Amino acid sequence: MKHQISDLYQMQSLPLDMKIRMTESRIRGWYEHYGGEIYCSFSGGKDSVVLREIIKNTPGCI
């Protein structure tokens, strides 16, 4: 799905809890689509740390 720049601005303005729920939904979708065979690259940077925590806290994905 290709997003327009206006979509990006709209998503950036969402509250943090909604962004997290959207991320969890995508993670679950990938997890189910690939039968649990997904991996998360971890560099130790702030983005990787946040994504790892969201994955760890997403029900049904670990």
Helices and strands as residue ranges (DSSP letters): H 5-12, H 16-33, H 46-56
